[in-house]
């Protein structure tokens, strides 16, 4: 069992009968959803709210009841992964391209748990490229602004060379920054840039980290 599976299955223990649960996207969330599917088969009564089409497909395969975010007043708990997280529980998400839906679901949640492998815990954010979701119309205008600031944006592509599209049919610019010294300032600047739909800085969302280690151990950190 790898560290992601260990963390994902541990986080699933926080889900209680009757909850509305936000279901994250990515490799660590995958294991949480698989485990949740087992618990649902055993009689657990929950309703999921998905953060991507990929997660929706997986949840339906595991017979987890689902509800649209528009039909939910509040989500009890969201469990998701992160590409990086620091000591202040600030993180980078969006490596899987679901940052917009993930942030919408997280914002509607009373509590968010992030499940990560030990390699995702960092002293300073920025080694992982920061995703910025942009509308296709005029995206090069946004790209130039990011280049001017020295953020080295790269338009995300699939392996076959085609441009990557999010579930909302937007593009992603991945910023190669190496270090983000003031994430709050950067978050505000990006969100005020015309053409930017959302960015992958998740500040003040996670309240608990479930960290899986390669030796099979799990650590739970509360903010």
C-alpha positions as CSV (number, residue, x, y, z in Angstrom):
1,X,0.0,0.0,0.0
2,X,1.5,3.4,-1.0
3,X,1.5,6.6,1.0
4,X,-1.4,8.1,-1.1
5,X,-3.6,5.1,-0.5
6,X,-2.8,5.1,3.2
7,X,-3.7,8.7,3.6
8,X,-6.8,8.5,1.4
9,X,-8.2,5.5,3.3
10,X,-7.5,7.1,6.7
11,X,-9.3,10.3,5.7
12,X,-12.4,8.3,4.7
13,X,-12.8,7.5,8.4
14,X,-13.9,11.1,9.0
15,X,-17.0,10.6,6.9
16,X,-20.1,9.9,9.0
17,X,-23.6,8.6,8.3
18,X,-25.9,11.3,6.8
19,X,-23.1,13.6,5.6
20,X,-22.9,15.6,2.4
21,X,-19.4,15.1,1.3
22,X,-17.2,16.9,-1.3
23,X,-15.3,14.4,-3.3
24,X,-11.9,15.6,-4.5
25,X,-10.0,15.0,-7.7
26,X,-6.7,13.3,-8.2
27,X,-4.6,10.3,-7.3
28,X,-5.0,10.5,-3.6
29,X,-8.7,11.4,-3.6
30,X,-9.1,8.3,-5.9
31,X,-8.2,6.0,-3.0
32,X,-10.6,7.8,-0.6
33,X,-13.5,7.4,-3.1
34,X,-12.7,3.7,-3.6
35,X,-12.8,3.2,0.2
36,X,-16.0,5.3,0.5
37,X,-17.6,3.1,-2.2
38,X,-16.8,0.1,0.1
39,X,-18.5,1.8,3.0
40,X,-21.5,2.7,1.0
41,X,-21.9,-0.9,-0.1
42,X,-21.8,-1.8,3.6
43,X,-24.7,0.6,4.3
44,X,-23.2,4.0,4.9
45,X,-25.7,6.7,4.0
46,X,-23.9,9.7,2.3
47,X,-24.3,12.0,-0.6
48,X,-21.3,13.2,-2.6
49,X,-20.7,16.4,-4.5
50,X,-18.0,16.0,-7.2
51,X,-15.2,18.3,-8.2
52,X,-14.7,17.0,-11.8
53,X,-16.1,14.8,-14.5
54,X,-13.5,12.1,-13.7
55,X,-14.5,12.0,-10.0
56,X,-18.2,11.8,-11.1
57,X,-17.4,8.8,-13.2
58,X,-15.6,7.1,-10.4
59,X,-18.2,7.8,-7.8
60,X,-21.0,6.5,-10.1
61,X,-18.9,3.3,-10.7
62,X,-18.8,2.8,-6.9
63,X,-22.6,3.6,-6.5
64,X,-22.0,6.6,-4.4
65,X,-25.2,8.8,-4.4
66,X,-24.5,12.3,-5.9
67,X,-26.0,15.7,-5.7
68,X,-25.3,18.8,-7.8
69,X,-23.5,21.7,-6.0
70,X,-26.4,24.0,-7.1
71,X,-28.8,21.9,-5.0
72,X,-26.6,22.0,-1.9
73,X,-26.9,24.6,0.8
74,X,-23.8,23.5,2.7
75,X,-21.3,20.6,2.4
76,X,-20.4,18.9,5.7
77,X,-16.9,17.8,4.7
78,X,-14.7,17.8,1.7
79,X,-11.8,15.5,1.2
80,X,-9.3,16.3,-1.5
81,X,-5.6,16.1,-2.3
82,X,-3.1,18.9,-2.8
83,X,0.0,19.3,-5.0
84,X,1.8,21.2,-2.3
85,X,1.0,22.3,1.3
86,X,3.0,24.4,3.7
87,X,3.1,24.7,7.5
88,X,0.3,27.3,7.4
89,X,-2.0,24.9,5.6
90,X,-1.8,27.0,2.4
91,X,-1.6,24.9,-0.7
92,X,-1.3,24.6,-4.5
93,X,-4.0,22.6,-6.2
94,X,-4.9,22.1,-9.8
95,X,-2.4,19.7,-11.1
96,X,-5.3,17.6,-12.2
97,X,-7.0,20.6,-13.8
98,X,-10.0,20.7,-11.5
99,X,-9.0,23.9,-9.5
100,X,-12.2,25.9,-10.3
101,X,-14.6,23.2,-9.2
102,X,-12.4,22.2,-6.3
103,X,-12.4,25.7,-5.0
104,X,-16.2,26.1,-5.4
105,X,-16.8,22.9,-3.5
106,X,-14.2,23.8,-0.8
107,X,-15.8,27.2,-0.3
108,X,-19.2,25.6,0.3
109,X,-17.8,23.2,2.9
110,X,-17.8,23.5,6.7
111,X,-14.6,21.5,6.9
112,X,-11.9,20.5,4.4
113,X,-9.4,17.7,4.8
114,X,-6.4,17.4,2.5
115,X,-4.9,14.0,2.0
116,X,-1.3,14.0,0.8
117,X,1.9,11.9,0.7
118,X,4.9,13.1,2.7
119,X,6.5,14.5,-0.5
120,X,3.7,17.1,-0.8
121,X,4.6,18.9,2.4
122,X,7.0,21.8,1.8
123,X,8.6,24.7,3.6
124,X,7.7,27.2,0.9
125,X,5.1,26.9,-1.9
126,X,6.2,27.2,-5.6
127,X,8.3,24.2,-6.6
128,X,5.1,22.7,-8.1
129,X,3.9,24.9,-11.0
130,X,1.0,27.1,-10.1
131,X,-2.0,26.5,-12.3
132,X,-4.0,29.6,-13.5
133,X,-7.3,28.9,-15.3
134,X,-8.0,31.4,-18.1
135,X,-10.7,31.9,-20.7
136,X,-9.4,31.0,-24.2
137,X,-10.5,34.3,-25.6
138,X,-7.5,36.6,-25.5
139,X,-5.5,34.3,-23.3
140,X,-2.3,35.5,-24.8
141,X,-3.0,38.9,-23.2
142,X,-3.0,37.2,-19.8
143,X,0.1,35.2,-20.7
144,X,2.0,38.4,-21.6
145,X,1.1,39.9,-18.2
146,X,2.4,36.8,-16.4
147,X,5.6,36.8,-18.5
148,X,6.1,40.5,-17.7
149,X,6.0,39.6,-14.0
150,X,8.6,36.9,-14.5
151,X,6.3,34.0,-13.8
152,X,7.2,31.9,-16.9
153,X,3.7,30.8,-17.8
154,X,3.4,27.6,-19.9
155,X,0.1,26.8,-21.7
156,X,-0.8,23.3,-20.6
157,X,-1.0,20.6,-23.3
158,X,-1.9,17.0,-23.5
159,X,0.8,14.5,-24.4
160,X,-0.5,14.4,-28.0
161,X,0.2,18.1,-28.3
162,X,-3.4,19.3,-28.1
163,X,-4.3,22.2,-25.8
164,X,-5.6,21.0,-22.4
165,X,-9.2,22.0,-21.7
166,X,-10.7,22.1,-18.2
167,X,-14.2,20.7,-17.5
168,X,-15.3,24.3,-18.1
169,X,-13.6,24.4,-21.5
170,X,-10.9,26.9,-20.3
171,X,-7.1,26.8,-20.7
172,X,-4.5,26.5,-17.9
173,X,-1.3,28.5,-17.7
174,X,1.2,26.8,-15.4
175,X,3.5,29.3,-13.7
176,X,7.1,28.2,-13.2
177,X,8.0,30.2,-10.1
178,X,10.1,27.9,-7.9
179,X,9.2,30.0,-4.8
180,X,6.1,31.9,-3.8
181,X,7.1,34.3,-1.0
182,X,3.7,36.1,-0.6
183,X,0.9,33.8,-1.6
184,X,-1.9,36.2,-0.4
185,X,-0.6,39.1,-2.5
186,X,-0.2,36.8,-5.5
187,X,-3.7,35.4,-5.1
188,X,-5.2,38.8,-5.0
189,X,-3.2,40.0,-8.0
190,X,-4.2,37.0,-10.1
191,X,-7.8,37.2,-9.2
192,X,-7.9,40.8,-10.4
193,X,-6.4,40.1,-13.8
194,X,-9.0,40.1,-16.5
195,X,-9.3,36.8,-18.2
196,X,-8.3,34.8,-15.1
197,X,-11.1,32.5,-14.0
198,X,-9.3,31.0,-11.0
199,X,-5.9,30.2,-9.7
200,X,-4.5,27.2,-7.8
201,X,-3.6,28.9,-4.6
202,X,-5.8,27.5,-1.9
203,X,-5.5,29.8,1.2
204,X,-7.5,29.2,4.4
205,X,-9.4,26.2,3.2
206,X,-7.8,23.1,4.8
207,X,-8.3,22.6,8.5
208,X,-6.8,19.1,8.7
209,X,-4.0,17.3,6.9
210,X,-3.8,13.6,6.6
211,X,-0.2,12.7,5.6
212,X,0.8,9.3,4.4
213,X,4.4,8.1,4.8
214,X,6.3,5.5,2.7
215,X,6.9,3.4,5.8
216,X,3.1,2.9,6.1
217,X,2.5,5.4,8.9
218,X,-0.1,8.2,8.9
219,X,0.1,11.6,10.6
220,X,-2.9,13.8,11.2
221,X,-2.3,17.5,11.6
222,X,-5.0,20.0,12.7
223,X,-4.7,23.7,12.0
